[in-house]
Amino acid sequence: MPSRTRSAVVAALALMALTAGPVPATAAPPAAPLDHTALDYTALGDSYSAGAFVRPWATNDGCGRSASSYPQQTARRLGVRLTDATCSAAEVRAGVLEPQTELSGPPSVPPRNGWAPRPAQIKAVTAATDLVTLGIGGNSVGFIDIIKKCVEQGVAAFGIGSPCSTHYTRGPGAGPLNGRFTALEADFATVLKEIKARAPRAKVAVVGYPAIVADRTGCSFGSWRQLGTVTKGDMSFLDTLERRVNTVLRAQAQRAGAVYVDTYASSTGHGVCAAPEQRWMYGIKDNLTGPGTQSDPPSGLCRMVPGNGEACTVLHPNLRGATHQADLVTRALTGLAARSR
């Protein structure tokens, strides 16, 4: 087996076993603090809300919450009191509605005894809560597992065709994937009802996912700062999958009378295939962004992934991406805060 093919196979096997998104070019001027008694803002969500892999992040509980995440940036801009319950690897059911036992960091290498389970995020919503953001759903449909499958099948197909799309649309993966979407719809509706019951006065914003691979131009097979060994033919499937998740979130928000924050449309030219200076998204293995020198020592599995990126960042927003999210969420919460007065 040629060495290049062997490296790709090793990388695919490593990713199959993984359990686990400079000065920002899009930074908006800080919003003026609200001119009334500070509101209570509670943020719920997964790694895209926690700002995973954007320096600096907390290291004490395996959730990887960044000081530059969109909840943190938004709270500073608006001068509101933030309760940040977001956590990497959270699902709607196992994470928001129920305790979370599977945590992915960073740090990617857990302590000797592992991370302690996290309480259900919904408990952070109380009668005193004025504003809520909810950004979650990708883990509930198994997005990272699907990425691993696409990496594996891309190696087996030598980068040709769309084997992953076939597996999940016409093959054995179609039924289970559709079942996950059915569960996501039900669970998301339950979360929004629970927020309403716990905080009847709270204004709620559902935050969608930014574009990862809306445009495959510029992506190269085998580039781990992009999508590794995912075939170009499967990239449109991944984009369709992400838009399908966002469609569920938007529909559920509308039914519940919540605001939907669309971070996808304005980020379509800034996914993993964009030029480095235009990218708002980390690739599978990439260099870290954010102030300071904090690092994430890679796990043994991450070290097996080819490429010279600092960490296995596995398709999360970088600092530019987190700031883009914050721009849109700040705008949405400013309107909601005005309605809360």
Disulfide bonds with the S-S distance in Angstrom:
Cys63-Cys87 2.01
Cys150-Cys164 2.07
Cys219-Cys273 1.99
Cys302-Cys312 2.15
